[in-house]
């Protein structure tokens, strides 16, 4: 069985998707569809321009990054689909769960572009810049990371936000609390604490206002049951009905991404091949750590295609 994994915010870079659009008609059509839904960024820049040429400071704005990542991922997924490579299951990390839903047919690309642009804006507006932070804790298990957060909170919010692998947990919360929790994690044996260059503390209780604003937007889009199940971030359970998939997207705004559990669930469902679809190699790297005997590929550029076509089994 094949699972498609869709990356989230953090894998973006100027130039992403350009080679796909130059080579594949399906990718070009995807960017045109997304541009029509996106409208313009400052100075009349299209989504396509932001992806291909930047400028970087505009691409890195959360409300631009999220639709940009979504569009590149769906462009790549459509190239694979046109060549007979389709998933039996899908999952996406944070924002990537929207890409997973589009690929599975829960809702359309245009609606997704509009919703994730607002999602990015709501998440940014929930916490003023500088008042929230995230940090990756490396070499410490999640129970110890939770303890570090509890010990360091001092009445402020700080908690695990992304449980990515047995030795990689990202925390989020108020800036000072994240700093204290990082120091406490080191005292408990963490190998490294890496502050992340993000503009807001995603997937923690500080995002509750963004969740409340996003819920009616998600509730207003046209939804159908997905063609293949989406294993959701919030509970690592397959969502086979459109309503359940939407509910999972609402709740994931302020709840942690249980990525290690998602990967274990995919493995338990019988997945033996993973394809990271979109920019970067973050999820394929995690897949190799968590599911060591699986075949793992990544598709974000034309030169990646031949290996996938040669080794990934098309769904029949």
C-alpha positions as a Markdown table, in Angstrom:
| # | Residue | x | y | z |
|---|---|---|---|---|
| 1 | Unk | 0.0 | 0.0 | 0.0 |
| 2 | Unk | 1.1 | 3.5 | -0.8 |
| 3 | Unk | 0.6 | 6.6 | 1.5 |
| 4 | Unk | 1.1 | 10.1 | 0.3 |
| 5 | Unk | 2.6 | 12.5 | 3.0 |
| 6 | Unk | 2.1 | 16.2 | 2.5 |
| 7 | Unk | 4.5 | 18.6 | 4.2 |
| 8 | Unk | 3.5 | 21.6 | 6.3 |
| 9 | Unk | 4.8 | 25.1 | 6.9 |
| 10 | Unk | 8.6 | 25.2 | 7.2 |
| 11 | Unk | 9.4 | 23.4 | 4.0 |
| 12 | Unk | 8.8 | 26.4 | 1.8 |
| 13 | Unk | 11.5 | 28.1 | -0.3 |
| 14 | Unk | 11.6 | 30.6 | -3.1 |
| 15 | Unk | 11.6 | 28.7 | -6.4 |
| 16 | Unk | 9.4 | 25.8 | -5.2 |
| 17 | Unk | 7.2 | 24.3 | -7.9 |
| 18 | Unk | 8.8 | 26.3 | -10.7 |
| 19 | Unk | 10.4 | 23.3 | -12.4 |
| 20 | Unk | 7.2 | 21.2 | -12.0 |
| 21 | Unk | 5.3 | 23.9 | -13.8 |
| 22 | Unk | 7.9 | 24.2 | -16.5 |
| 23 | Unk | 7.8 | 20.5 | -17.3 |
| 24 | Unk | 4.3 | 19.2 | -16.5 |
| 25 | Unk | 1.0 | 20.6 | -17.9 |
| 26 | Unk | -0.9 | 19.3 | -14.8 |
| 27 | Unk | 1.3 | 21.5 | -12.6 |
| 28 | Unk | 0.8 | 24.6 | -14.7 |
| 29 | Unk | -2.9 | 24.1 | -14.6 |
| 30 | Unk | -2.8 | 23.7 | -10.8 |
| 31 | Unk | -1.0 | 27.0 | -10.4 |
| 32 | Unk | -3.5 | 28.8 | -12.7 |
| 33 | Unk | -6.4 | 27.4 | -10.7 |
| 34 | Unk | -4.8 | 28.4 | -7.4 |
| 35 | Unk | -4.0 | 31.9 | -8.7 |
| 36 | Unk | -7.6 | 32.6 | -9.5 |
| 37 | Unk | -8.7 | 31.7 | -6.0 |
| 38 | Unk | -5.8 | 33.4 | -4.2 |
| 39 | Unk | -6.2 | 36.9 | -5.6 |
| 40 | Unk | -3.1 | 39.1 | -5.3 |
| 41 | Unk | -0.4 | 39.5 | -2.7 |
| 42 | Unk | 1.1 | 43.0 | -2.1 |
| 43 | Unk | 2.3 | 44.8 | -5.3 |
| 44 | Unk | 0.0 | 42.6 | -7.4 |
| 45 | Unk | 2.0 | 39.5 | -7.0 |
| 46 | Unk | 0.3 | 36.2 | -7.9 |
| 47 | Unk | 0.6 | 33.0 | -5.8 |
| 48 | Unk | 2.7 | 31.6 | -8.7 |
| 49 | Unk | 5.1 | 34.6 | -8.6 |
| 50 | Unk | 5.5 | 34.2 | -4.8 |
| 51 | Unk | 6.4 | 30.5 | -5.2 |
| 52 | Unk | 8.7 | 30.9 | -8.2 |
| 53 | Unk | 10.4 | 34.3 | -7.5 |
| 54 | Unk | 9.4 | 35.5 | -4.0 |
| 55 | Unk | 10.4 | 37.9 | -2.6 |
| 56 | Unk | 11.3 | 35.6 | 0.4 |
| 57 | Unk | 9.8 | 38.0 | 3.0 |
| 58 | Unk | 6.4 | 37.9 | 1.3 |
| 59 | Unk | 6.5 | 34.1 | 0.8 |
| 60 | Unk | 7.3 | 33.6 | 4.5 |
| 61 | Unk | 4.2 | 35.5 | 5.6 |
| 62 | Unk | 2.0 | 32.8 | 7.1 |
| 63 | Unk | -1.1 | 33.8 | 5.1 |
| 64 | Unk | 1.0 | 33.4 | 1.9 |
| 65 | Unk | 3.1 | 30.4 | 2.9 |
| 66 | Unk | 0.1 | 28.2 | 3.6 |
| 67 | Unk | -1.6 | 28.6 | 0.2 |
| 68 | Unk | 1.8 | 28.4 | -1.6 |
| 69 | Unk | 2.7 | 25.1 | 0.1 |
| 70 | Unk | -0.7 | 23.7 | -0.6 |
| 71 | Unk | -0.6 | 24.6 | -4.3 |
| 72 | Unk | 2.9 | 23.1 | -4.9 |
| 73 | Unk | 1.9 | 19.9 | -3.1 |
| 74 | Unk | -1.3 | 19.5 | -5.1 |
| 75 | Unk | 0.6 | 20.3 | -8.4 |
| 76 | Unk | 3.0 | 17.4 | -7.5 |
| 77 | Unk | 0.1 | 15.1 | -6.5 |
| 78 | Unk | -1.7 | 15.7 | -9.8 |
| 79 | Unk | 1.5 | 14.9 | -11.8 |
| 80 | Unk | 1.8 | 11.6 | -10.0 |
| 81 | Unk | -1.9 | 10.8 | -10.5 |
| 82 | Unk | -1.7 | 11.5 | -14.2 |
| 83 | Unk | 1.0 | 8.8 | -14.3 |
| 84 | Unk | -0.9 | 6.2 | -12.4 |
| 85 | Unk | 0.6 | 6.8 | -8.9 |
| 86 | Unk | -2.2 | 7.3 | -6.5 |
| 87 | Unk | -2.4 | 6.7 | -2.7 |
| 88 | Unk | -4.3 | 4.2 | -0.7 |
| 89 | Unk | -4.1 | 6.5 | 2.3 |
| 90 | Unk | -3.0 | 10.1 | 2.8 |
| 91 | Unk | -1.8 | 12.2 | 5.7 |
| 92 | Unk | -0.3 | 15.7 | 6.0 |
| 93 | Unk | 1.7 | 17.5 | 8.7 |
| 94 | Unk | -0.4 | 20.5 | 10.1 |
| 95 | Unk | -1.1 | 22.6 | 7.0 |
| 96 | Unk | -0.3 | 19.5 | 4.9 |
| 97 | Unk | -3.6 | 17.9 | 6.1 |
| 98 | Unk | -5.3 | 20.4 | 3.8 |
| 99 | Unk | -3.3 | 19.2 | 0.9 |
| 100 | Unk | -4.1 | 15.6 | 1.9 |
| 101 | Unk | -7.9 | 16.4 | 1.9 |
| 102 | Unk | -7.7 | 18.1 | -1.5 |
| 103 | Unk | -5.8 | 15.1 | -2.9 |
| 104 | Unk | -8.4 | 12.8 | -1.4 |
| 105 | Unk | -11.3 | 14.8 | -2.9 |
| 106 | Unk | -12.8 | 16.0 | 0.4 |
| 107 | Unk | -12.9 | 19.6 | -1.0 |
| 108 | Unk | -11.5 | 21.4 | -4.0 |
| 109 | Unk | -8.3 | 23.3 | -4.4 |
| 110 | Unk | -9.9 | 26.7 | -4.9 |
| 111 | Unk | -11.8 | 26.5 | -1.6 |
| 112 | Unk | -8.7 | 25.2 | 0.1 |
| 113 | Unk | -6.5 | 28.1 | -1.1 |
| 114 | Unk | -9.0 | 30.6 | 0.2 |
| 115 | Unk | -9.5 | 28.8 | 3.5 |
| 116 | Unk | -5.8 | 28.3 | 4.3 |
| 117 | Unk | -5.0 | 31.9 | 3.4 |
| 118 | Unk | -7.5 | 33.0 | 6.1 |
| 119 | Unk | -6.2 | 30.2 | 8.4 |
| 120 | Unk | -2.7 | 31.7 | 8.2 |
| 121 | Unk | -4.0 | 35.2 | 8.9 |
| 122 | Unk | -6.1 | 34.0 | 11.9 |
| 123 | Unk | -3.1 | 32.1 | 13.3 |
| 124 | Unk | -0.9 | 35.1 | 13.0 |
| 125 | Unk | -3.4 | 37.5 | 14.5 |
| 126 | Unk | -4.1 | 35.2 | 17.5 |
| 127 | Unk | -0.7 | 36.1 | 19.0 |
| 128 | Unk | 1.2 | 39.3 | 18.4 |
| 129 | Unk | 4.6 | 38.8 | 16.8 |
| 130 | Unk | 7.2 | 38.3 | 19.5 |
| 131 | Unk | 4.8 | 37.1 | 22.1 |
| 132 | Unk | 4.8 | 33.5 | 21.0 |
| 133 | Unk | 7.5 | 31.0 | 20.1 |
| 134 | Unk | 8.3 | 27.4 | 19.1 |
| 135 | Unk | 11.4 | 25.3 | 19.7 |
| 136 | Unk | 12.4 | 21.7 | 18.7 |
| 137 | Unk | 13.5 | 19.5 | 21.6 |
| 138 | Unk | 15.9 | 16.8 | 20.3 |
| 139 | Unk | 16.9 | 13.6 | 22.1 |
| 140 | Unk | 14.2 | 13.7 | 24.8 |
| 141 | Unk | 11.0 | 11.6 | 24.9 |
| 142 | Unk | 7.6 | 13.2 | 24.9 |
| 143 | Unk | 6.9 | 12.4 | 28.6 |
| 144 | Unk | 10.0 | 14.2 | 29.6 |
| 145 | Unk | 9.2 | 17.1 | 27.3 |
| 146 | Unk | 5.7 | 17.4 | 28.8 |
| 147 | Unk | 7.3 | 17.4 | 32.3 |
| 148 | Unk | 9.7 | 20.2 | 31.2 |
| 149 | Unk | 6.7 | 22.3 | 29.9 |
| 150 | Unk | 4.8 | 21.7 | 33.2 |
| 151 | Unk | 7.8 | 22.7 | 35.3 |
| 152 | Unk | 8.4 | 25.8 | 33.2 |
| 153 | Unk | 4.9 | 27.1 | 32.6 |
| 154 | Unk | 4.6 | 29.4 | 35.6 |
| 155 | Unk | 1.1 | 30.2 | 34.6 |
| 156 | Unk | 1.8 | 30.7 | 31.0 |
| 157 | Unk | 1.1 | 28.5 | 28.0 |
| 158 | Unk | 3.8 | 26.0 | 26.8 |
| 159 | Unk | 3.1 | 22.5 | 25.6 |
| 160 | Unk | 4.1 | 19.9 | 23.0 |
| 161 | Unk | 2.9 | 21.1 | 19.6 |
| 162 | Unk | 4.4 | 18.5 | 17.2 |
| 163 | Unk | 5.3 | 15.0 | 18.4 |
| 164 | Unk | 7.3 | 14.1 | 15.3 |
| 165 | Unk | 9.3 | 11.1 | 16.3 |
| 166 | Unk | 10.6 | 9.3 | 19.4 |
| 167 | Unk | 13.4 | 11.9 | 19.8 |
| 168 | Unk | 11.9 | 15.0 | 18.2 |
| 169 | Unk | 9.2 | 17.0 | 19.9 |
| 170 | Unk | 8.4 | 20.7 | 19.1 |
| 171 | Unk | 7.0 | 22.8 | 21.9 |
| 172 | Unk | 4.9 | 26.0 | 21.5 |
| 173 | Unk | 3.6 | 28.8 | 23.7 |
| 174 | Unk | 4.4 | 32.1 | 25.2 |
| 175 | Unk | 8.0 | 33.2 | 24.4 |
| 176 | Unk | 9.4 | 33.3 | 27.9 |
| 177 | Unk | 7.7 | 30.0 | 28.8 |
| 178 | Unk | 9.2 | 28.3 | 25.7 |
| 179 | Unk | 12.6 | 29.6 | 26.7 |
| 180 | Unk | 12.2 | 28.2 | 30.2 |
| 181 | Unk | 10.9 | 24.9 | 29.0 |
| 182 | Unk | 13.9 | 24.6 | 26.7 |
| 183 | Unk | 16.3 | 25.1 | 29.5 |
| 184 | Unk | 14.4 | 22.6 | 31.7 |
| 185 | Unk | 14.4 | 20.1 | 28.8 |
| 186 | Unk | 18.2 | 20.4 | 28.7 |
| 187 | Unk | 18.4 | 19.8 | 32.4 |
| 188 | Unk | 16.4 | 16.6 | 31.9 |
| 189 | Unk | 18.8 | 15.3 | 29.2 |
| 190 | Unk | 17.7 | 16.8 | 25.9 |
| 191 | Unk | 20.6 | 16.8 | 23.4 |
| 192 | Unk | 19.6 | 20.0 | 21.7 |
| 193 | Unk | 17.0 | 22.8 | 21.9 |
| 194 | Unk | 16.5 | 24.6 | 18.6 |
| 195 | Unk | 14.4 | 27.7 | 18.5 |
| 196 | Unk | 12.3 | 27.7 | 15.3 |
| 197 | Unk | 12.0 | 30.7 | 13.0 |
| 198 | Unk | 8.2 | 31.0 | 13.1 |
| 199 | Unk | 5.9 | 34.0 | 13.4 |
| 200 | Unk | 3.4 | 32.4 | 15.8 |
| 201 | Unk | 3.1 | 29.5 | 18.3 |
| 202 | Unk | 1.1 | 27.0 | 16.3 |
| 203 | Unk | -0.8 | 24.0 | 17.8 |
| 204 | Unk | -1.1 | 25.2 | 21.4 |
| 205 | Unk | -3.9 | 26.8 | 23.5 |
| 206 | Unk | -2.9 | 30.3 | 22.3 |
| 207 | Unk | -4.3 | 29.3 | 18.9 |
| 208 | Unk | -7.9 | 28.8 | 20.3 |
| 209 | Unk | -9.1 | 32.2 | 18.9 |
| 210 | Unk | -7.8 | 31.2 | 15.4 |
| 211 | Unk | -9.7 | 27.9 | 15.7 |
| 212 | Unk | -12.9 | 29.7 | 16.6 |
| 213 | Unk | -12.6 | 32.1 | 13.6 |
| 214 | Unk | -11.7 | 29.3 | 11.2 |
| 215 | Unk | -14.5 | 26.9 | 12.1 |
| 216 | Unk | -17.3 | 28.7 | 10.2 |
| 217 | Unk | -15.1 | 29.2 | 7.2 |
| 218 | Unk | -14.4 | 25.4 | 7.0 |
| 219 | Unk | -18.1 | 24.8 | 7.7 |
| 220 | Unk | -19.1 | 26.9 | 4.7 |
| 221 | Unk | -17.2 | 25.0 | 2.0 |
| 222 | Unk | -18.6 | 22.2 | -0.2 |
| 223 | Unk | -17.4 | 18.9 | 1.2 |
| 224 | Unk | -17.8 | 15.3 | 0.2 |
| 225 | Unk | -16.5 | 12.0 | 1.5 |
| 226 | Unk | -12.9 | 11.4 | 0.6 |
| 227 | Unk | -11.9 | 8.8 | -2.0 |
| 228 | Unk | -9.2 | 7.5 | 0.4 |
| 229 | Unk | -9.0 | 7.9 | 4.2 |
| 230 | Unk | -7.0 | 10.8 | 5.7 |
| 231 | Unk | -5.1 | 9.9 | 8.9 |
| 232 | Unk | -5.6 | 13.0 | 11.0 |
| 233 | Unk | -3.1 | 14.9 | 13.1 |
| 234 | Unk | -5.4 | 15.3 | 16.1 |
| 235 | Unk | -6.0 | 11.6 | 16.9 |
| 236 | Unk | -4.1 | 9.5 | 14.3 |
| 237 | Unk | -7.4 | 8.0 | 13.2 |
| 238 | Unk | -8.5 | 7.6 | 9.5 |
| 239 | Unk | -11.2 | 10.0 | 8.5 |
| 240 | Unk | -13.5 | 8.4 | 5.9 |
| 241 | Unk | -16.4 | 10.9 | 6.0 |
| 242 | Unk | -16.2 | 14.6 | 4.9 |
| 243 | Unk | -17.6 | 15.9 | 8.2 |
| 244 | Unk | -15.1 | 14.0 | 10.3 |
| 245 | Unk | -12.3 | 15.3 | 8.1 |
| 246 | Unk | -13.5 | 18.9 | 8.6 |
| 247 | Unk | -13.8 | 18.5 | 12.3 |
| 248 | Unk | -10.2 | 17.2 | 12.5 |
| 249 | Unk | -9.0 | 20.3 | 10.6 |
| 250 | Unk | -10.8 | 22.6 | 13.0 |
| 251 | Unk | -9.4 | 20.9 | 16.1 |
| 252 | Unk | -5.8 | 20.7 | 14.9 |
| 253 | Unk | -5.4 | 24.5 | 15.0 |
| 254 | Unk | -4.9 | 24.4 | 18.8 |
| 255 | Unk | -4.1 | 20.7 | 19.4 |
| 256 | Unk | -0.8 | 19.0 | 18.9 |
| 257 | Unk | 0.2 | 17.3 | 15.7 |
| 258 | Unk | 0.6 | 13.6 | 16.6 |
| 259 | Unk | 2.9 | 12.8 | 13.7 |
| 260 | Unk | 4.6 | 9.8 | 15.2 |
| 261 | Unk | 1.2 | 8.3 | 15.9 |
| 262 | Unk | 0.0 | 9.1 | 12.4 |
| 263 | Unk | 3.0 | 7.2 | 11.0 |
| 264 | Unk | 2.4 | 4.2 | 13.2 |
| 265 | Unk | -1.3 | 4.2 | 12.2 |
| 266 | Unk | -0.3 | 4.2 | 8.5 |
| 267 | Unk | 2.0 | 1.3 | 9.1 |
| 268 | Unk | -0.7 | -0.6 | 10.9 |
| 269 | Unk | -3.1 | -0.1 | 8.0 |
| 270 | Unk | -0.6 | -1.9 | 5.8 |
| 271 | Unk | 1.4 | 0.9 | 4.2 |
| 272 | Unk | 4.8 | -0.2 | 2.9 |
| 273 | Unk | 5.6 | 2.7 | 0.6 |
| 274 | Unk | 5.6 | 6.4 | 1.4 |
| 275 | Unk | 5.8 | 9.3 | -1.0 |
| 276 | Unk | 6.4 | 12.8 | 0.4 |
| 277 | Unk | 4.5 | 15.0 | -2.1 |
| 278 | Unk | 5.6 | 18.7 | -2.2 |
| 279 | Unk | 8.6 | 20.8 | -1.2 |
| 280 | Unk | 11.3 | 19.5 | 1.0 |
| 281 | Unk | 12.3 | 16.2 | 2.6 |
| 282 | Unk | 11.3 | 16.6 | 6.2 |
| 283 | Unk | 8.5 | 14.0 | 6.3 |
| 284 | Unk | 10.4 | 11.4 | 4.2 |
| 285 | Unk | 13.3 | 11.8 | 6.7 |
| 286 | Unk | 10.9 | 11.2 | 9.6 |
| 287 | Unk | 9.3 | 8.2 | 7.8 |
| 288 | Unk | 12.7 | 6.5 | 7.5 |
| 289 | Unk | 13.3 | 7.0 | 11.3 |
| 290 | Unk | 9.8 | 5.7 | 12.3 |
| 291 | Unk | 9.1 | 3.0 | 9.8 |
| 292 | Unk | 12.6 | 1.7 | 9.1 |
| 293 | Unk | 11.6 | -1.2 | 6.7 |
| 294 | Unk | 9.4 | 0.9 | 4.4 |
| 295 | Unk | 10.2 | 2.3 | 1.0 |
| 296 | Unk | 10.4 | 6.1 | 1.1 |
| 297 | Unk | 10.4 | 8.5 | -1.8 |
| 298 | Unk | 9.9 | 12.3 | -2.2 |
| 299 | Unk | 8.5 | 14.1 | -5.1 |
| 300 | Unk | 8.9 | 17.8 | -5.4 |
| 301 | Unk | 10.9 | 18.2 | -8.6 |
| 302 | Unk | 10.9 | 16.6 | -12.1 |
| 303 | Unk | 14.1 | 14.6 | -11.5 |
| 304 | Unk | 12.4 | 12.8 | -8.6 |
| 305 | Unk | 9.8 | 11.2 | -10.9 |
| 306 | Unk | 11.7 | 8.3 | -12.6 |
| 307 | Unk | 12.6 | 6.6 | -9.3 |
| 308 | Unk | 8.9 | 6.7 | -8.1 |
| 309 | Unk | 7.6 | 5.4 | -11.4 |
| 310 | Unk | 10.1 | 2.6 | -11.3 |
| 311 | Unk | 9.5 | 1.4 | -7.7 |
| 312 | Unk | 6.1 | 2.7 | -6.4 |
| 313 | Unk | 3.2 | 0.4 | -7.2 |
| 314 | Unk | 0.3 | 2.2 | -8.9 |
| 315 | Unk | -3.1 | 1.6 | -7.4 |
| 316 | Unk | -5.3 | -0.6 | -9.5 |
